Amino acid sequence: MNYDVIIIGAGAAGLMCAIEAGKRGRKVLVIEHAEKPGKKILISGGGRCNFTNINVTSGNFISQNPHFCKSALARYTPQNFIELVEKYGIKYHEKKLGQLFCNSSSKEILDMLLAECSNNGVEIQLNCKVTNINKLENFIVNSTDGNFKCESLVIATGGISIPQMGATDFGYKIANQFGLNVTKTAPGLVPFILNENSFNGLPGISIEAIVHYNKKSFQENILFTHKGLSGPAILQISNYWSKGNEITIDLLPDADIISKIEVNKPIKTELVNLLAQIFPKRFAEKWCELYFPSKPINQLNETEIQNLNNILRNWKIIPNDTEGFGKAEVTKGGVDTGELSGKTMESKKIQGLYFIGEVVDVTGWLGGYNFQWAWSSGFAAGQYI
Ligand SMILES: Cc1cc2nc3c(=O)[nH]c(=O)nc-3n(C[C@H](O)[C@H](O)[C@H](O)COP(=O)(O)OP(=O)(O)OC[C@H]3O[C@@H](n4cnc5c(N)ncnc54)[C@H](O)[C@@H]3O)c2cc1C
């Protein structure tokens, strides 16, 4: 069968790209190896899909070339996607920090994309495995459902995080096959494993904090888990962290422990009880057990008070590792942006070969940024294929 365009991967980027190419009258086939499209869309945002962020800038993305994402993000903005969402009557809300979520379900976003595909004549082949790709004058795609020929081939197979959802390294292999460089991949937006299991008994406890690493900091919640630490502030910093390095956590972003001690001194409060006014009680108890034995606060001298303040504001930990690709929301690294046109996403070396979405070395923060990159890069390629 002959197509103008074949897109491999029916995820966020692939579907957006297919819609745009379909609108231009291109004959489009999307090949998906899973039994259904858009699985990550369905599980995203806790089932409510954080589909974009109204504060998107290139500063919210990590890439060897921080400028690469600018052109695509400028040509398809959060507002463009919001217009599409509103056209379909999907109700949404801002949860916090510009993050837009569906009121009801992620399925609404996937249904919208599939409706747009169908309205624009896009064919989607599910349960189809690509066995080989060759380029003669056109691309020849051999698959378990037969052989296809196309002028433009788009790789939209995403990263390798959550392999149990169908993620594969297919995109990187194709890049290698055609001589394109792939930067080192690593799990991103991923929980940390802590060396010592000292925080036993705290899983589920969440505390607002500022997490610092290498001049980056995020103020949001941290969450104790059975293996270590997670929560939005930890996931954000994990995008920047590399193994063996220390992170610093300020557990008092909005509280002043020194004046609190002064105010409570006359009533001879126990330190652990005072800390339990700021933190969950179990955390306060564990903290005193590990770092600062409790005593009545009127017995704390100035140096001890300063010391207490200092360790609460500069809690230093060296994570043992991350929980890896099995738990990572995204994959850092990918197809080297130096190999692609920022305007079209086309390979500079191989005419007609495009890479979009997470397979490219562009990784967003937590908060709707990764989907915005998928929509914007998919749109960009969709205008040219
Ligand atoms: C649990 C979780 C929650 C998330 N929540 C959010 C959120 O709320 N907001 C946000 O912005 N981001 C979120 N993300 C990140 C976001 O889902 C991804 O960045 C985004 O889906 C990337 O889009 P993509 O189209 O590049 O890849 P994907 O959406 O991963 O799509 C790739 C597609 O290619 C298919 N595929 C893979 N290999 C092959 C192959 N060999 N042949 C054929 N098909 C193949 C896959 O099955 C998949 O359908 C979340 C991620 C996870 C794991």
The ligand as an SDF file (V2000), in Angstrom:
LIG
                    3D

 53 58  0  0  0  0  0  0  0  0999 V2000
    2.2240    7.6800   34.4190 C   0  0  0  0  0  0  0  0  0  0  0  0
    2.4870    8.8560   33.4910 C   0  0  0  0  0  0  0  0  0  0  0  0
    1.7490   10.0140   33.6540 C   0  0  0  0  0  0  0  0  0  0  0  0
    2.0210   11.1200   32.8300 C   0  0  0  0  0  0  0  0  0  0  0  0
    1.2660   12.2560   32.9980 N   0  0  0  0  0  0  0  0  0  0  0  0
    1.5320   13.3400   32.2340 C   0  0  0  0  0  0  0  0  0  0  0  0
    0.7210   14.5110   32.3420 C   0  0  0  0  0  0  0  0  0  0  0  0
   -0.2950   14.5420   33.0580 O   0  0  0  0  0  0  0  0  0  0  0  0
    1.0890   15.5960   31.5880 N   0  0  0  0  0  0  0  0  0  0  0  0
    2.1540   15.5780   30.7190 C   0  0  0  0  0  0  0  0  0  0  0  0
    2.4360   16.5820   30.0670 O   0  0  0  0  0  0  0  0  0  0  0  0
    2.8920   14.4490   30.5530 N   0  0  0  0  0  0  0  0  0  0  0  0
    2.5890   13.3410   31.2780 C   0  0  0  0  0  0  0  0  0  0  0  0
    3.3250   12.1960   31.0890 N   0  0  0  0  0  0  0  0  0  0  0  0
    4.3490   12.1790   30.0280 C   0  0  0  0  0  0  0  0  0  0  0  0
    3.6380   11.9970   28.6720 C   0  0  0  0  0  0  0  0  0  0  0  0
    2.7400   10.9180   28.7590 O   0  0  0  0  0  0  0  0  0  0  0  0
    4.6380   11.7390   27.5430 C   0  0  0  0  0  0  0  0  0  0  0  0
    5.6730   12.6730   27.5640 O   0  0  0  0  0  0  0  0  0  0  0  0
    3.9260   11.7890   26.1850 C   0  0  0  0  0  0  0  0  0  0  0  0
    2.9370   10.7810   26.1400 O   0  0  0  0  0  0  0  0  0  0  0  0
    4.9140   11.5960   25.0370 C   0  0  0  0  0  0  0  0  0  0  0  0
    4.1900   11.5270   23.8480 O   0  0  0  0  0  0  0  0  0  0  0  0
    4.7660   10.6950   22.6080 P   0  0  0  0  0  0  0  0  0  0  0  0
    3.6710   10.6910   21.6050 O   0  0  0  0  0  0  0  0  0  0  0  0
    6.1020   11.1830   22.2450 O   0  0  0  0  0  0  0  0  0  0  0  0
    4.9710    9.2320   23.1780 O   0  0  0  0  0  0  0  0  0  0  0  0
    3.8810    8.2060   23.7390 P   0  0  0  0  0  0  0  0  0  0  0  0
    2.6670    8.9300   24.2160 O   0  0  0  0  0  0  0  0  0  0  0  0
    4.6160    7.3270   24.6730 O   0  0  0  0  0  0  0  0  0  0  0  0
    3.4360    7.3870   22.4440 O   0  0  0  0  0  0  0  0  0  0  0  0
    4.3050    6.5120   21.7840 C   0  0  0  0  0  0  0  0  0  0  0  0
    3.4660    5.4730   21.0960 C   0  0  0  0  0  0  0  0  0  0  0  0
    4.3030    4.6750   20.2790 O   0  0  0  0  0  0  0  0  0  0  0  0
    3.9690    3.3240   20.4690 C   0  0  0  0  0  0  0  0  0  0  0  0
    5.1380    2.5120   20.1330 N   0  0  0  0  0  0  0  0  0  0  0  0
    6.2710    2.3550   20.8610 C   0  0  0  0  0  0  0  0  0  0  0  0
    7.1080    1.5180   20.2030 N   0  0  0  0  0  0  0  0  0  0  0  0
    6.4850    1.1650   19.0450 C   0  0  0  0  0  0  0  0  0  0  0  0
    6.8410    0.3210   17.9650 C   0  0  0  0  0  0  0  0  0  0  0  0
    8.0050   -0.3320   17.9440 N   0  0  0  0  0  0  0  0  0  0  0  0
    5.9610    0.1820   16.9450 N   0  0  0  0  0  0  0  0  0  0  0  0
    4.7640    0.8270   16.9630 C   0  0  0  0  0  0  0  0  0  0  0  0
    4.3690    1.6280   17.9760 N   0  0  0  0  0  0  0  0  0  0  0  0
    5.2270    1.7950   18.9990 C   0  0  0  0  0  0  0  0  0  0  0  0
    3.5490    3.2300   21.9260 C   0  0  0  0  0  0  0  0  0  0  0  0
    2.7630    2.0850   22.1730 O   0  0  0  0  0  0  0  0  0  0  0  0
    2.7740    4.5420   22.0740 C   0  0  0  0  0  0  0  0  0  0  0  0
    1.4230    4.3910   21.7170 O   0  0  0  0  0  0  0  0  0  0  0  0
    3.0500   11.0650   31.8600 C   0  0  0  0  0  0  0  0  0  0  0  0
    3.7690    9.8750   31.6960 C   0  0  0  0  0  0  0  0  0  0  0  0
    3.4850    8.7740   32.4830 C   0  0  0  0  0  0  0  0  0  0  0  0
    4.2690    7.5110   32.2540 C   0  0  0  0  0  0  0  0  0  0  0  0
  1  2  1  0
  2  3  1  0
  2 52  2  0
  3  4  2  0
  4  5  1  0
  4 50  1  0
  5  6  2  0
  6  7  1  0
  6 13  1  0
  7  8  2  0
  7  9  1  0
  9 10  1  0
 10 11  2  0
 10 12  1  0
 12 13  2  0
 13 14  1  0
 14 15  1  0
 14 50  1  0
 15 16  1  0
 16 17  1  0
 16 18  1  0
 18 19  1  0
 18 20  1  0
 20 21  1  0
 20 22  1  0
 22 23  1  0
 23 24  1  0
 24 25  2  0
 24 26  1  0
 24 27  1  0
 27 28  1  0
 28 29  2  0
 28 30  1  0
 28 31  1  0
 31 32  1  0
 32 33  1  0
 33 34  1  0
 33 48  1  0
 34 35  1  0
 35 36  1  0
 35 46  1  0
 36 37  1  0
 36 45  1  0
 37 38  2  0
 38 39  1  0
 39 40  1  0
 39 45  2  0
 40 41  1  0
 40 42  2  0
 42 43  1  0
 43 44  2  0
 44 45  1  0
 46 47  1  0
 46 48  1  0
 48 49  1  0
 50 51  2  0
 51 52  1  0
 52 53  1  0
M  END
$$$$
